[in-house]
């Protein structure tokens, strides 16, 4: 099974990026084959629909589970429609988040964990962007 973890860097020791659609990278771990790959988020600079576009990329790559900090409503609906499991509340490094998941320590939410457009901020601005999310 392939698991994608949102990350701020290119390896298992990188911090988890708490944003799904606007994460910088995804570390995709193959739990059966044991390998991993790093993918730059192709939707990072999209003016809108980043989460949905990222879901399409993950489905194309065969990802079945996503581990992240939070997920917005559009991305959550796209993940659910694609049959991709979502686990939120991840923190620490990518390796630590994977261990949290394996221990059952992450949430499998029934819906979005943040309002729409919450992750449109840029690093260094505390994740607050110009979207309609609450400050």
OpenMM code with the backbone's topology and positions (N, CA, C; nanometers):
from openmm import Vec3, app, unit

residues = "UNK UNK UNK UNK UNK UNK UNK UNK UNK UNK UNK UNK UNK UNK UNK UNK UNK UNK UNK UNK UNK UNK UNK UNK UNK UNK UNK UNK UNK UNK UNK UNK UNK UNK UNK UNK UNK UNK UNK UNK UNK UNK UNK UNK UNK UNK UNK UNK UNK UNK UNK UNK UNK UNK UNK UNK UNK UNK UNK UNK UNK UNK UNK UNK UNK UNK UNK UNK UNK UNK UNK UNK UNK UNK UNK UNK UNK UNK UNK UNK UNK UNK UNK UNK UNK UNK UNK UNK UNK UNK UNK UNK UNK UNK UNK UNK UNK UNK UNK UNK UNK UNK UNK UNK UNK UNK UNK UNK UNK UNK UNK UNK UNK UNK UNK UNK UNK UNK UNK UNK UNK UNK UNK UNK UNK UNK UNK UNK UNK UNK UNK UNK UNK UNK UNK".split()
positions = [
    Vec3(0.0841, -0.1175, 0.0000),
    Vec3(0.0000, 0.0000, 0.0000),
    Vec3(0.0890, 0.1243, 0.0000),
    Vec3(0.0484, 0.2240, -0.0747),
    Vec3(0.1229, 0.3493, -0.0782),
    Vec3(0.0561, 0.4518, 0.0131),
    Vec3(0.1403, 0.5128, 0.0976),
    Vec3(0.0968, 0.6148, 0.1926),
    Vec3(0.1713, 0.7431, 0.1604),
    Vec3(0.0988, 0.8541, 0.1462),
    Vec3(0.1608, 0.9844, 0.1209),
    Vec3(0.1543, 1.0684, 0.2478),
    Vec3(0.2689, 1.1245, 0.2868),
    Vec3(0.2776, 1.2106, 0.4040),
    Vec3(0.3200, 1.3488, 0.3573),
    Vec3(0.2442, 1.4509, 0.3964),
    Vec3(0.2794, 1.5876, 0.3582),
    Vec3(0.4051, 1.6292, 0.4332),
    Vec3(0.4967, 1.6960, 0.3621),
    Vec3(0.6269, 1.7287, 0.4212),
    Vec3(0.6760, 1.8652, 0.3765),
    Vec3(0.7616, 1.9237, 0.4605),
    Vec3(0.8253, 2.0509, 0.4251),
    Vec3(0.9599, 2.0291, 0.3582),
    Vec3(1.0092, 1.9060, 0.3607),
    Vec3(1.1385, 1.8732, 0.3012),
    Vec3(1.1325, 1.7422, 0.2259),
    Vec3(1.2483, 1.6969, 0.1821),
    Vec3(1.2579, 1.5865, 0.0872),
    Vec3(1.2945, 1.4500, 0.1457),
    Vec3(1.2776, 1.4288, 0.2759),
    Vec3(1.3127, 1.2976, 0.3287),
    Vec3(1.2296, 1.2639, 0.4515),
    Vec3(1.2556, 1.1470, 0.5080),
    Vec3(1.1777, 1.0994, 0.6222),
    Vec3(1.2026, 1.1804, 0.7487),
    Vec3(1.3125, 1.2562, 0.7534),
    Vec3(1.3418, 1.3378, 0.8708),
    Vec3(1.2885, 1.4808, 0.8581),
    Vec3(1.2247, 1.5124, 0.7462),
    Vec3(1.1657, 1.6450, 0.7269),
    Vec3(1.0428, 1.6599, 0.8155),
    Vec3(1.0130, 1.7802, 0.8608),
    Vec3(0.8906, 1.8025, 0.9371),
    Vec3(0.7668, 1.7794, 0.8507),
    Vec3(0.6613, 1.7333, 0.9140),
    Vec3(0.5327, 1.7201, 0.8463),
    Vec3(0.4836, 1.8595, 0.8117),
    Vec3(0.4346, 1.8781, 0.6903),
    Vec3(0.3692, 2.0035, 0.6531),
    Vec3(0.2244, 1.9893, 0.6971),
    Vec3(0.1741, 2.0774, 0.7828),
    Vec3(0.0384, 2.0611, 0.8335),
    Vec3(-0.0704, 2.0848, 0.7287),
    Vec3(-0.0334, 2.1433, 0.6148),
    Vec3(-0.1312, 2.1730, 0.5100),
    Vec3(-0.1308, 2.0610, 0.4074),
    Vec3(-0.2476, 2.0223, 0.3599),
    Vec3(-0.2537, 1.9197, 0.2566),
    Vec3(-0.2332, 1.9808, 0.1183),
    Vec3(-0.3280, 2.0568, 0.0693),
    Vec3(-0.3238, 2.1077, -0.0673),
    Vec3(-0.2068, 2.1988, -0.0975),
    Vec3(-0.1550, 2.2661, 0.0028),
    Vec3(-0.0437, 2.3602, -0.0161),
    Vec3(0.0864, 2.3107, 0.0454),
    Vec3(0.0957, 2.1801, 0.0700),
    Vec3(0.2214, 2.1271, 0.1222),
    Vec3(0.3301, 2.1437, 0.0159),
    Vec3(0.4540, 2.1493, 0.0595),
    Vec3(0.5649, 2.1633, -0.0362),
    Vec3(0.5961, 2.0305, -0.1050),
    Vec3(0.5998, 1.9240, -0.0267),
    Vec3(0.6374, 1.7929, -0.0787),
    Vec3(0.5452, 1.6862, -0.0222),
    Vec3(0.5505, 1.5707, -0.0864),
    Vec3(0.4873, 1.4506, -0.0351),
    Vec3(0.5920, 1.3415, -0.0341),
    Vec3(0.6028, 1.2738, 0.0782),
    Vec3(0.6873, 1.1563, 0.0855),
    Vec3(0.5924, 1.0375, 0.0717),
    Vec3(0.6097, 0.9608, -0.0337),
    Vec3(0.5221, 0.8465, -0.0598),
    Vec3(0.5986, 0.7201, -0.0213),
    Vec3(0.5432, 0.6493, 0.0760),
    Vec3(0.6052, 0.5280, 0.1285),
    Vec3(0.5258, 0.4084, 0.0784),
    Vec3(0.5972, 0.3113, 0.0247),
    Vec3(0.5351, 0.1866, -0.0190),
    Vec3(0.5542, 0.0854, 0.0934),
    Vec3(0.4472, 0.0556, 0.1666),
    Vec3(0.4585, -0.0327, 0.2827),
    Vec3(0.4830, -0.1774, 0.2437),
    Vec3(0.4517, -0.2139, 0.1212),
    Vec3(0.4741, -0.3517, 0.0761),
    Vec3(0.6134, -0.3684, 0.0163),
    Vec3(0.6539, -0.2735, -0.0669),
    Vec3(0.7841, -0.2806, -0.1318),
    Vec3(0.8967, -0.2241, -0.0474),
    Vec3(0.8617, -0.1439, 0.0529),
    Vec3(0.9611, -0.0881, 0.1427),
    Vec3(1.0297, 0.0373, 0.0941),
    Vec3(1.0059, 0.0805, -0.0275),
    Vec3(1.0718, 0.1993, -0.0789),
    Vec3(0.9932, 0.3266, -0.0502),
    Vec3(1.0532, 0.4372, -0.0861),
    Vec3(0.9843, 0.5657, -0.0742),
    Vec3(1.0312, 0.6579, -0.1865),
    Vec3(0.9487, 0.7542, -0.2167),
    Vec3(0.9840, 0.8560, -0.3155),
    Vec3(0.9339, 0.9906, -0.2662),
    Vec3(0.9980, 1.0949, -0.3116),
    Vec3(0.9578, 1.2302, -0.2766),
    Vec3(0.9038, 1.2979, -0.4010),
    Vec3(0.7896, 1.3625, -0.3858),
    Vec3(0.7247, 1.4293, -0.4970),
    Vec3(0.7015, 1.5751, -0.4586),
    Vec3(0.7437, 1.6666, -0.5448),
    Vec3(0.7085, 1.8071, -0.5230),
    Vec3(0.5613, 1.8229, -0.5527),
    Vec3(0.4937, 1.9037, -0.4762),
    Vec3(0.3507, 1.9256, -0.4953),
    Vec3(0.3294, 2.0021, -0.6260),
    Vec3(0.2730, 1.9376, -0.7272),
    Vec3(0.2540, 2.0052, -0.8558),
    Vec3(0.1470, 2.1143, -0.8498),
    Vec3(0.0674, 2.1154, -0.7445),
    Vec3(-0.0411, 2.2125, -0.7321),
    Vec3(-0.0082, 2.3267, -0.6372),
    Vec3(0.1123, 2.3289, -0.5848),
    Vec3(0.1487, 2.4276, -0.4825),
    Vec3(0.1200, 2.5710, -0.5245),
    Vec3(0.1521, 2.6087, -0.6466),
    Vec3(0.1353, 2.7470, -0.6915),
    Vec3(0.0017, 2.7722, -0.7607),
    Vec3(-0.0865, 2.6740, -0.7608),
    Vec3(-0.2167, 2.6919, -0.8260),
    Vec3(-0.2952, 2.8026, -0.7580),
    Vec3(-0.3626, 2.8866, -0.8355),
    Vec3(-0.4411, 2.9936, -0.7745),
    Vec3(-0.5631, 2.9411, -0.7000),
    Vec3(-0.6081, 2.8227, -0.7316),
    Vec3(-0.7224, 2.7632, -0.6636),
    Vec3(-0.7285, 2.6149, -0.6960),
    Vec3(-0.7994, 2.5408, -0.6143),
    Vec3(-0.8173, 2.3990, -0.6399),
    Vec3(-0.6942, 2.3147, -0.6165),
    Vec3(-0.6008, 2.3636, -0.5341),
    Vec3(-0.4757, 2.2909, -0.5121),
    Vec3(-0.5000, 2.1543, -0.4495),
    Vec3(-0.5891, 2.1480, -0.3514),
    Vec3(-0.6147, 2.0208, -0.2848),
    Vec3(-0.6715, 1.9166, -0.3785),
    Vec3(-0.7662, 1.9560, -0.4613),
    Vec3(-0.8282, 1.8634, -0.5561),
    Vec3(-0.7266, 1.8185, -0.6607),
    Vec3(-0.6457, 1.9107, -0.7096),
    Vec3(-0.5421, 1.8745, -0.8074),
    Vec3(-0.4407, 1.7783, -0.7463),
    Vec3(-0.4069, 1.8005, -0.6203),
    Vec3(-0.3124, 1.7117, -0.5539),
    Vec3(-0.3722, 1.5722, -0.5360),
    Vec3(-0.4997, 1.5639, -0.5058),
    Vec3(-0.5662, 1.4339, -0.4947),
    Vec3(-0.5546, 1.3585, -0.6269),
    Vec3(-0.5771, 1.4278, -0.7372),
    Vec3(-0.5667, 1.3630, -0.8685),
    Vec3(-0.4264, 1.3057, -0.8911),
    Vec3(-0.3237, 1.3799, -0.8523),
    Vec3(-0.1862, 1.3330, -0.8666),
    Vec3(-0.1617, 1.2099, -0.7788),
    Vec3(-0.2120, 1.2121, -0.6574),
    Vec3(-0.1920, 1.0988, -0.5675),
    Vec3(-0.2616, 0.9736, -0.6190),
    Vec3(-0.3821, 0.9900, -0.6705),
    Vec3(-0.4547, 0.8757, -0.7267),
    Vec3(-0.3778, 0.8199, -0.8460),
    Vec3(-0.3259, 0.9076, -0.9301),
    Vec3(-0.2466, 0.8646, -1.0447),
    Vec3(-0.1256, 0.7823, -1.0011),
    Vec3(-0.0701, 0.8131, -0.8858),
    Vec3(0.0480, 0.7433, -0.8340),
    Vec3(0.0120, 0.6202, -0.7493),
    Vec3(-0.1164, 0.5927, -0.7329),
    Vec3(-0.1584, 0.4736, -0.6593),
    Vec3(-0.1606, 0.4868, -0.5086),
    Vec3(-0.1636, 0.6094, -0.4566),
    Vec3(-0.1684, 0.6320, -0.3121),
    Vec3(-0.3064, 0.5928, -0.2587),
    Vec3(-0.3077, 0.5207, -0.1466),
    Vec3(-0.4334, 0.4751, -0.0849),
    Vec3(-0.4613, 0.5432, 0.0484),
    Vec3(-0.3581, 0.6056, 0.1090),
    Vec3(-0.3735, 0.6706, 0.2393),
    Vec3(-0.2920, 0.7990, 0.2399),
    Vec3(-0.3479, 0.9037, 0.3013),
    Vec3(-0.2792, 1.0315, 0.3185),
    Vec3(-0.2660, 1.0598, 0.4671),
    Vec3(-0.1473, 1.1047, 0.5074),
    Vec3(-0.1217, 1.1478, 0.6440),
    Vec3(-0.0825, 1.2949, 0.6364),
    Vec3(-0.1511, 1.3784, 0.7136),
    Vec3(-0.1269, 1.5225, 0.7103),
    Vec3(-0.1678, 1.5839, 0.8435),
    Vec3(-0.1469, 1.7139, 0.8546),
    Vec3(-0.1925, 1.7850, 0.9741),
    Vec3(-0.3412, 1.8119, 0.9662),
    Vec3(-0.3821, 1.8790, 0.8591),
    Vec3(-0.5224, 1.9162, 0.8386),
    Vec3(-0.5583, 1.9024, 0.6918),
    Vec3(-0.6881, 1.8972, 0.6650),
    Vec3(-0.7371, 1.8879, 0.5274),
    Vec3(-0.8639, 1.9722, 0.5160),
    Vec3(-0.8736, 2.0471, 0.4062),
    Vec3(-0.9893, 2.1325, 0.3822),
    Vec3(-1.1054, 2.0560, 0.3206),
    Vec3(-1.2200, 2.1218, 0.3081),
    Vec3(-1.3413, 2.0527, 0.2626),
    Vec3(-1.3361, 2.0016, 0.1190),
    Vec3(-1.2821, 2.0768, 0.0264),
    Vec3(-1.2781, 2.0306, -0.1131),
    Vec3(-1.1839, 1.9121, -0.1294),
    Vec3(-1.0675, 1.9219, -0.0679),
    Vec3(-0.9721, 1.8115, -0.0748),
    Vec3(-1.0284, 1.6882, -0.0041),
    Vec3(-1.0926, 1.7088, 0.1095),
    Vec3(-1.1495, 1.5942, 0.1810),
    Vec3(-1.2524, 1.5219, 0.0947),
    Vec3(-1.3399, 1.5978, 0.0315),
    Vec3(-1.4413, 1.5356, -0.0539),
    Vec3(-1.3779, 1.4616, -0.1714),
    Vec3(-1.2742, 1.5205, -0.2309),
    Vec3(-1.2056, 1.4555, -0.3430),
    Vec3(-1.1363, 1.3271, -0.2982),
    Vec3(-1.0719, 1.3312, -0.1813),
    Vec3(-1.0070, 1.2117, -0.1284),
    Vec3(-1.1093, 1.1017, -0.1018),
    Vec3(-1.2184, 1.1394, -0.0387),
    Vec3(-1.3236, 1.0417, -0.0082),
    Vec3(-1.3800, 0.9815, -0.1372),
    Vec3(-1.4080, 1.0661, -0.2366),
    Vec3(-1.4632, 1.0176, -0.3640),
    Vec3(-1.3658, 0.9228, -0.4343),
    Vec3(-1.2355, 0.9458, -0.4161),
    Vec3(-1.1342, 0.8618, -0.4804),
    Vec3(-1.1035, 0.7360, -0.3988),
    Vec3(-1.1635, 0.7243, -0.2815),
    Vec3(-1.1386, 0.6073, -0.1977),
    Vec3(-1.0051, 0.6106, -0.1257),
    Vec3(-0.9499, 0.7308, -0.1069),
    Vec3(-0.8220, 0.7469, -0.0368),
    Vec3(-0.8512, 0.7798, 0.1094),
    Vec3(-0.7963, 0.7012, 0.2008),
    Vec3(-0.8146, 0.7244, 0.3442),
    Vec3(-0.7354, 0.8479, 0.3864),
    Vec3(-0.7895, 0.9227, 0.4825),
    Vec3(-0.7244, 1.0438, 0.5325),
    Vec3(-0.7025, 1.0293, 0.6829),
    Vec3(-0.5815, 1.0607, 0.7272),
    Vec3(-0.5495, 1.0599, 0.8699),
    Vec3(-0.4855, 1.1939, 0.9024),
    Vec3(-0.5427, 1.2653, 0.9978),
    Vec3(-0.4966, 1.3999, 1.0307),
    Vec3(-0.4409, 1.4053, 1.1726),
    Vec3(-0.3854, 1.5203, 1.2053),
    Vec3(-0.3270, 1.5409, 1.3371),
    Vec3(-0.1807, 1.5030, 1.3427),
    Vec3(-0.1203, 1.4752, 1.2275),
    Vec3(0.0206, 1.4356, 1.2236),
    Vec3(0.1101, 1.5525, 1.2613),
    Vec3(0.2189, 1.5216, 1.3293),
    Vec3(0.3163, 1.6241, 1.3671),
    Vec3(0.4529, 1.5583, 1.3781),
    Vec3(0.5535, 1.6411, 1.4002),
    Vec3(0.6900, 1.5888, 1.4083),
    Vec3(0.7461, 1.5671, 1.2700),
    Vec3(0.8326, 1.4689, 1.2574),
    Vec3(0.8915, 1.4385, 1.1279),
    Vec3(0.8012, 1.3436, 1.0502),
    Vec3(0.8324, 1.3261, 0.9231),
    Vec3(0.7583, 1.2317, 0.8399),
    Vec3(0.7676, 1.0914, 0.8997),
    Vec3(0.8864, 1.0507, 0.9429),
    Vec3(0.9049, 0.9183, 1.0033),
    Vec3(0.8209, 0.9046, 1.1303),
    Vec3(0.8167, 1.0092, 1.2119),
    Vec3(0.7367, 1.0053, 1.3347),
    Vec3(0.5869, 0.9976, 1.3032),
    Vec3(0.5439, 1.0705, 1.2009),
    Vec3(0.4030, 1.0667, 1.1615),
    Vec3(0.3652, 0.9275, 1.1112),
    Vec3(0.4537, 0.8642, 1.0365),
    Vec3(0.4284, 0.7287, 0.9891),
    Vec3(0.4162, 0.6327, 1.1078),
    Vec3(0.5025, 0.6508, 1.2069),
    Vec3(0.4949, 0.5679, 1.3279),
    Vec3(0.3650, 0.5951, 1.4039),
    Vec3(0.3226, 0.7224, 1.4118),
    Vec3(0.1947, 0.7565, 1.4765),
    Vec3(0.0807, 0.6835, 1.4067),
    Vec3(0.0826, 0.6850, 1.2755),
    Vec3(-0.0209, 0.6175, 1.1966),
    Vec3(-0.0225, 0.4674, 1.2257),
    Vec3(0.0930, 0.4066, 1.2237),
    Vec3(0.1021, 0.2612, 1.2457),
    Vec3(0.0547, 0.2218, 1.3850),
    Vec3(0.0705, 0.3107, 1.4831),
    Vec3(0.0227, 0.2846, 1.6195),
    Vec3(-0.1254, 0.3177, 1.6362),
    Vec3(-0.1882, 0.3733, 1.5321),
    Vec3(-0.3282, 0.4136, 1.5435),
    Vec3(-0.3466, 0.5462, 1.6157),
    Vec3(-0.2413, 0.6272, 1.6182),
    Vec3(-0.2445, 0.7519, 1.6932),
    Vec3(-0.2918, 0.8742, 1.6162),
    Vec3(-0.3407, 0.8570, 1.4937),
    Vec3(-0.3893, 0.9703, 1.4155),
    Vec3(-0.5402, 0.9591, 1.3971),
    Vec3(-0.6034, 1.0735, 1.3754),
    Vec3(-0.7485, 1.0759, 1.3547),
    Vec3(-0.7834, 1.0402, 1.2109),
    Vec3(-0.8952, 0.9740, 1.1949),
    Vec3(-0.9546, 0.9510, 1.0630),
    Vec3(-1.0846, 1.0318, 1.0640),
    Vec3(-1.0767, 1.1596, 1.0266),
    Vec3(-1.1927, 1.2482, 1.0428),
    Vec3(-1.3081, 1.2126, 0.9490),
    Vec3(-1.4272, 1.2555, 0.9898),
    Vec3(-1.5477, 1.2368, 0.9079),
    Vec3(-1.5687, 1.3517, 0.8104),
    Vec3(-1.4846, 1.4532, 0.8195),
    Vec3(-1.4965, 1.5695, 0.7321),
    Vec3(-1.3711, 1.6538, 0.7415),
    Vec3(-1.3775, 1.7705, 0.6788),
    Vec3(-1.2641, 1.8626, 0.6784),
    Vec3(-1.2269, 1.9009, 0.8216),
    Vec3(-1.0993, 1.9290, 0.8419),
    Vec3(-1.0523, 1.9710, 0.9743),
    Vec3(-1.0210, 2.1204, 0.9799),
    Vec3(-1.0255, 2.1869, 0.8652),
    Vec3(-1.0077, 2.3321, 0.8572),
    Vec3(-1.1038, 2.3864, 0.7520),
    Vec3(-1.1356, 2.5163, 0.7581),
    Vec3(-1.2232, 2.5744, 0.6563),
    Vec3(-1.1546, 2.5847, 0.5199),
    Vec3(-1.2334, 2.6080, 0.4184),
    Vec3(-1.1823, 2.6240, 0.2823),
    Vec3(-1.0789, 2.7360, 0.2765),
    Vec3(-0.9779, 2.7167, 0.1950),
    Vec3(-0.8744, 2.8167, 0.1655),
    Vec3(-0.7840, 2.8490, 0.2835),
    Vec3(-0.7850, 2.7703, 0.3877),
    Vec3(-0.7041, 2.7970, 0.5068),
    Vec3(-0.5545, 2.7892, 0.4778),
    Vec3(-0.5115, 2.7008, 0.3906),
    Vec3(-0.3687, 2.6794, 0.3677),
    Vec3(-0.3070, 2.7680, 0.2628),
    Vec3(-0.3774, 2.8721, 0.2167),
    Vec3(-0.3232, 2.9547, 0.1100),
    Vec3(-0.2125, 3.0476, 0.1543),
    Vec3(-0.1831, 3.0537, 0.2833),
    Vec3(-0.0741, 3.1385, 0.3302),
    Vec3(0.0593, 3.0851, 0.2829),
    Vec3(0.1609, 3.1611, 0.3028),
    Vec3(0.2951, 3.1210, 0.2634),
    Vec3(0.3753, 3.0898, 0.3881),
    Vec3(0.4744, 3.0011, 0.3785),
    Vec3(0.5565, 2.9709, 0.4951),
    Vec3(0.6119, 3.0994, 0.5550),
    Vec3(0.6100, 3.1064, 0.6865),
    Vec3(0.6578, 3.2258, 0.7543),
    Vec3(0.5452, 3.3218, 0.7891),
    Vec3(0.4261, 3.2950, 0.7387),
    Vec3(0.3116, 3.3793, 0.7713),
    Vec3(0.2135, 3.3059, 0.8618),
    Vec3(0.2570, 3.1988, 0.9193),
    Vec3(0.1727, 3.1256, 1.0119),
    Vec3(0.0597, 3.0522, 0.9434),
    Vec3(0.0677, 3.0320, 0.8115),
    Vec3(-0.0353, 2.9575, 0.7421),
    Vec3(-0.1603, 3.0372, 0.7148),
    Vec3(-0.1613, 3.1649, 0.7492),
    Vec3(-0.2801, 3.2457, 0.7252),
    Vec3(-0.2679, 3.3151, 0.5914),
    Vec3(-0.3633, 3.2913, 0.5070),
    Vec3(-0.3580, 3.3490, 0.3728),
    Vec3(-0.4675, 3.4492, 0.3516),
    Vec3(-0.4987, 3.4705, 0.2270),
    Vec3(-0.6004, 3.5674, 0.1907),
    Vec3(-0.7349, 3.5023, 0.1661),
    Vec3(-0.7452, 3.3744, 0.1981),
    Vec3(-0.8708, 3.3016, 0.1776),
    Vec3(-0.9755, 3.3392, 0.2806),
    Vec3(-1.0866, 3.2666, 0.2773),
    Vec3(-1.1979, 3.2959, 0.3660),
    Vec3(-1.1870, 3.2253, 0.5004),
    Vec3(-1.0762, 3.1569, 0.5260),
    Vec3(-1.0605, 3.0855, 0.6521),
    Vec3(-1.0602, 3.1797, 0.7705),
    Vec3(-1.0884, 3.1255, 0.8861),
    Vec3(-1.0909, 3.2047, 1.0085),
    Vec3(-0.9496, 3.2315, 1.0546),
    Vec3(-0.9265, 3.3486, 1.1052),
    Vec3(-0.7924, 3.3835, 1.1569),
    Vec3(-0.7857, 3.3611, 1.3041),
] * unit.nanometer
topology = app.Topology()
chain = topology.addChain("A")
for resn in residues:
    res = topology.addResidue(resn, chain)
    for name in ("N", "CA", "C"):
        topology.addAtom(name, app.Element.getBySymbol(name[0]), res)
